[in-house]
Amino acid sequence: MIAFNFEYYKPDSLDEAVKLYKELSKSGKEPLYYSGGTEIITMARRNDLVTKAVIDIKGIPECNVFEIKGNQLIIGAAVTLNHIAENKLIPFLSETADFPADHTSRNKITVGGNICGKIIYKEAVLGHLIGDSSVSIYGKKGKRILPIIQAFNQKLQLKKGEFLFQLSTEISYSNLPYISVKKTKQGKMEYPLISMAALKKNNNIQMAFSGVCSFPFRSMEMEKYINNKTLNKEQRIEQAISHLPAPIFGNIQGSSEYKRFVLRNLLEYTLETLDGERR
């Protein structure tokens, strides 16, 4: 049970959502944008979150789009993870959308909610990071479109009052070789020990990870070393690991030492699968 009252709004346009946010903020109601709502509801029940108003973006048409337009797959922020997982237009996006939670929860969890939420893993972002997706963000100055690799640094970098409303990915990426792996301590429904996705484009491997550090990431520095064919396989792996963007994050899923071991094996598997590097 949620122990506080809050106002609920469901705008039907991008402009209306931003206008509501501005008005509610002025009234001291600390509004939150709301998509699937699973995380907000869970945190509110635990008293980890308090707000006096939520703005549900599911009524905005642009947030519900799932279509191919030109050479792009456009996915609205309010599209559920199960919808993406079951419509395999770009396979690695579908597989990474299937990583978080269980099937029932993924009927409610949206791609925007997963990427923008407070849970550190944000596994649905992995496919978009390796797929060079763009994010469409809306705020008081209107729309801005950015490459996700630029907009996502530990989390999606949103200005006050902004929200994610769409992601777009070139449909040609559906033809690229890729891998996606989720390693857990026990069952698939757990938070990840490590989740990763990788693809090969223009003879280079692009990789993204969740669970290694305390935030999901794609590291160009790691890719520089994993793609350096003047080094042998062992050197490529060790150099990539030594250039992680932050220390390995030990937690209840696994110690930092164990995660390093798993990461090393995953990088070896990546090279064997995508680059033909065998033992």
C-alpha positions as CSV (number, residue, x, y, z in Angstrom):
1,M,0.0,0.0,0.0
2,I,1.2,3.5,-0.9
3,A,1.2,5.6,2.3
4,F,0.8,9.0,0.7
5,N,-1.7,10.7,-1.7
6,F,-0.7,12.0,-5.1
7,E,-2.3,13.6,-8.1
8,Y,-2.4,11.6,-11.4
9,Y,-2.3,13.3,-14.8
10,K,-2.4,11.6,-18.2
11,P,-1.7,14.2,-20.9
12,D,-2.3,13.4,-24.6
13,S,0.5,15.5,-26.1
14,L,4.2,16.2,-25.6
15,D,3.6,19.9,-25.0
16,E,0.9,19.2,-22.4
17,A,3.2,16.9,-20.5
18,V,5.9,19.5,-20.2
19,K,3.4,22.2,-19.4
20,L,2.0,20.1,-16.6
21,Y,5.5,19.4,-15.2
22,K,6.2,23.1,-15.1
23,E,2.9,24.0,-13.4
24,L,3.2,21.1,-10.8
25,S,6.8,22.0,-10.1
26,K,5.8,25.6,-9.4
27,S,3.2,24.3,-6.9
28,G,5.9,22.3,-5.1
29,K,4.5,18.9,-6.0
30,E,7.8,17.5,-7.3
31,P,6.2,15.7,-10.2
32,L,7.5,12.5,-11.8
33,Y,7.0,11.3,-15.3
34,Y,5.4,7.9,-15.3
35,S,5.5,5.2,-18.0
36,G,5.0,1.6,-16.9
37,G,5.0,2.7,-13.3
38,T,6.3,-0.6,-11.8
39,E,9.4,1.0,-10.3
40,I,7.6,4.1,-9.0
41,I,4.8,2.0,-7.4
42,T,7.3,-0.4,-5.8
43,M,9.5,2.3,-4.4
44,A,6.5,4.3,-3.1
45,R,5.2,1.2,-1.3
46,R,8.6,0.9,0.4
47,N,8.7,4.7,1.2
48,D,11.8,5.0,-0.9
49,L,10.1,7.6,-3.1
50,V,7.6,10.4,-2.3
51,T,5.8,12.6,-4.9
52,K,2.7,14.7,-4.9
53,A,2.0,14.2,-8.6
54,V,2.7,11.8,-11.5
55,I,2.5,12.5,-15.2
56,D,1.6,9.4,-17.2
57,I,3.1,9.6,-20.7
58,K,1.2,6.5,-22.0
59,G,-1.5,8.8,-23.4
60,I,0.9,10.5,-25.7
61,P,0.8,9.0,-29.3
62,E,4.5,9.5,-30.0
63,C,5.3,7.5,-26.8
64,N,3.4,4.4,-28.1
65,V,4.9,4.1,-31.6
66,F,6.5,0.9,-32.7
67,E,7.1,1.1,-36.5
68,I,9.6,1.2,-39.3
69,K,9.9,4.7,-40.7
70,G,12.3,5.0,-43.6
71,N,15.4,3.2,-42.6
72,Q,14.7,3.5,-38.8
73,L,12.9,1.3,-36.3
74,I,11.1,3.8,-34.0
75,I,10.2,2.7,-30.5
76,G,8.1,4.8,-28.2
77,A,9.2,5.1,-24.6
78,A,5.9,3.7,-23.4
79,V,6.2,0.5,-25.4
80,T,6.5,-2.5,-23.1
81,L,9.6,-4.7,-23.0
82,N,7.5,-7.8,-23.9
83,H,6.3,-6.0,-27.1
84,I,9.8,-5.3,-28.1
85,A,10.9,-8.9,-27.2
86,E,8.2,-10.5,-29.2
87,N,8.5,-8.3,-32.3
88,K,12.0,-9.3,-33.4
89,L,12.6,-6.6,-36.0
90,I,16.1,-6.0,-34.6
91,P,17.0,-9.3,-32.8
92,F,19.5,-7.9,-30.3
93,L,17.0,-5.2,-29.2
94,S,14.5,-7.9,-28.7
95,E,16.8,-10.2,-26.7
96,T,18.1,-7.4,-24.4
97,A,14.5,-6.3,-23.8
98,D,13.9,-9.8,-22.5
99,F,16.6,-9.5,-19.9
100,P,14.9,-7.6,-17.1
101,A,12.5,-9.2,-14.6
102,D,9.9,-11.9,-15.5
103,H,7.4,-12.2,-18.3
104,T,4.5,-10.9,-16.3
105,S,6.5,-7.8,-15.1
106,R,7.7,-7.1,-18.7
107,N,4.0,-6.7,-19.7
108,K,4.1,-3.5,-17.7
109,I,7.7,-2.4,-17.7
110,T,8.3,0.0,-20.6
111,V,11.6,0.6,-22.4
112,G,11.6,4.2,-21.3
113,G,10.9,3.2,-17.7
114,N,13.7,0.7,-17.7
115,I,16.3,3.0,-19.2
116,C,15.3,6.1,-17.1
117,G,14.5,4.4,-13.8
118,K,16.5,4.3,-10.6
119,I,17.4,0.6,-10.8
120,I,21.1,0.5,-11.7
121,Y,21.0,-2.4,-14.3
122,K,18.8,-0.8,-17.0
123,E,19.4,-3.9,-19.2
124,A,17.2,-2.8,-22.1
125,V,19.7,0.0,-22.8
126,L,22.4,-2.5,-23.8
127,G,21.0,-3.2,-27.3
128,H,20.5,0.5,-28.0
129,L,24.1,1.3,-26.9
130,I,25.6,-1.3,-29.3
131,G,23.0,-0.4,-32.0
132,D,24.0,3.2,-32.1
133,S,20.4,4.2,-31.4
134,S,19.3,7.8,-31.1
135,V,17.1,9.1,-28.3
136,S,14.3,11.7,-28.8
137,I,13.9,13.8,-25.7
138,Y,11.2,16.5,-25.0
139,G,11.4,19.4,-22.7
140,K,10.5,23.1,-22.3
141,K,12.6,24.0,-25.4
142,G,10.9,21.3,-27.5
143,K,12.5,18.2,-29.0
144,R,16.1,17.3,-29.1
145,I,17.6,14.2,-30.8
146,L,20.9,12.8,-29.7
147,P,23.0,9.7,-30.2
148,I,22.5,7.5,-27.2
149,I,26.2,7.1,-26.8
150,Q,26.3,10.8,-26.2
151,A,23.1,11.1,-24.1
152,F,23.7,8.1,-21.8
153,N,26.5,8.5,-19.4
154,Q,25.9,6.2,-16.4
155,K,22.2,7.2,-16.9
156,L,20.2,9.1,-19.5
157,Q,21.3,12.7,-19.0
158,L,18.0,14.6,-18.9
159,K,17.5,18.2,-18.0
160,K,14.9,19.2,-15.4
161,G,11.4,18.7,-16.9
162,E,12.6,16.6,-19.8
163,F,11.5,13.1,-20.6
164,L,12.5,10.4,-23.1
165,F,9.7,9.8,-25.7
166,Q,11.3,7.7,-28.5
167,L,14.3,5.7,-29.5
168,S,15.3,5.0,-33.1
169,T,17.7,2.4,-34.6
170,E,18.8,1.8,-38.1
171,I,16.9,-1.3,-39.4
172,S,20.1,-2.4,-41.3
173,Y,21.6,-3.3,-37.9
174,S,19.2,-6.3,-37.9
175,N,21.6,-8.0,-40.3
176,L,24.8,-7.7,-38.2
177,P,26.2,-10.6,-36.3
178,Y,25.7,-10.2,-32.5
179,I,25.6,-12.0,-29.2
180,S,23.6,-11.3,-26.0
181,V,24.2,-13.0,-22.7
182,K,22.7,-12.7,-19.2
183,K,24.6,-14.4,-16.4
184,T,22.9,-14.7,-13.1
185,K,23.7,-16.2,-9.7
186,Q,20.9,-18.7,-10.0
187,G,17.7,-18.2,-12.1
188,K,17.1,-15.9,-15.1
189,M,14.6,-13.7,-13.2
190,E,17.3,-12.4,-10.9
191,Y,19.2,-9.2,-11.3
192,P,22.2,-9.9,-13.4
193,L,25.7,-11.0,-12.3
194,I,26.7,-9.6,-15.7
195,S,24.6,-8.9,-18.8
196,M,26.2,-8.0,-22.1
197,A,25.4,-7.5,-25.7
198,A,27.9,-7.2,-28.6
199,L,27.8,-6.9,-32.4
200,K,30.3,-6.7,-35.2
201,K,30.1,-3.7,-37.6
202,N,32.7,-2.7,-40.2
203,N,35.0,-5.4,-38.8
204,N,34.9,-3.9,-35.3
205,I,33.2,-5.3,-32.1
206,Q,30.8,-3.0,-30.2
207,M,30.0,-4.0,-26.6
208,A,27.8,-2.9,-23.8
209,F,27.6,-4.3,-20.2
210,S,25.3,-4.2,-17.1
211,G,26.3,-5.5,-13.7
212,V,30.1,-5.1,-14.2
213,C,30.2,-1.5,-12.8
214,S,27.5,0.3,-10.8
215,F,26.0,1.5,-14.0
216,P,25.5,0.1,-17.5
217,F,28.0,1.3,-20.1
218,R,29.5,1.0,-23.6
219,S,33.2,1.9,-23.4
220,M,35.0,3.1,-26.6
221,E,38.3,2.7,-24.7
222,M,37.6,-1.0,-24.1
223,E,36.5,-1.5,-27.7
224,K,39.8,0.1,-28.9
225,Y,41.7,-2.7,-27.2
226,I,39.3,-5.6,-27.9
227,N,39.6,-4.7,-31.6
228,N,43.4,-4.2,-31.6
229,K,44.5,-7.2,-33.7
230,T,48.2,-6.4,-33.2
231,L,47.7,-7.9,-29.8
232,N,47.1,-11.6,-29.1
233,K,43.7,-12.7,-27.7
234,E,44.9,-12.7,-24.1
235,Q,46.3,-9.3,-24.4
236,R,43.2,-7.9,-26.0
237,I,41.1,-9.2,-23.2
238,E,43.4,-8.1,-20.4
239,Q,43.8,-4.6,-21.9
240,A,40.0,-4.3,-22.3
241,I,39.4,-5.2,-18.7
242,S,42.1,-2.8,-17.5
243,H,40.3,0.0,-19.2
244,L,36.9,-0.4,-17.6
245,P,35.2,3.0,-17.0
246,A,34.9,2.3,-13.2
247,P,35.9,-0.4,-10.6
248,I,34.1,-3.7,-10.9
249,F,31.0,-3.6,-8.7
250,G,30.8,-6.4,-6.1
251,N,27.4,-7.0,-4.6
252,I,25.1,-9.8,-3.5
253,Q,25.0,-11.2,-7.1
254,G,28.8,-11.7,-7.0
255,S,32.1,-10.4,-5.6
256,S,34.2,-8.2,-7.8
257,E,36.8,-11.0,-8.2
258,Y,34.1,-13.4,-9.4
259,K,32.7,-10.8,-11.8
260,R,36.1,-10.2,-13.2
261,F,36.4,-13.9,-13.9
262,V,33.0,-14.0,-15.6
263,L,33.7,-10.9,-17.6
264,R,37.0,-12.4,-18.8
265,N,35.1,-15.5,-20.0
266,L,32.5,-13.4,-21.7
267,L,35.1,-11.4,-23.6
268,E,36.8,-14.6,-24.7
269,Y,33.4,-15.9,-25.9
270,T,32.8,-12.6,-27.7
271,L,36.1,-12.8,-29.6
272,E,35.6,-16.5,-30.4
273,T,32.0,-15.9,-31.7
274,L,32.4,-12.5,-33.5
275,D,36.1,-12.5,-34.4
276,G,37.0,-16.1,-34.9
277,E,39.6,-16.0,-32.1
278,R,39.8,-19.6,-30.8
279,R,41.9,-21.0,-28.0
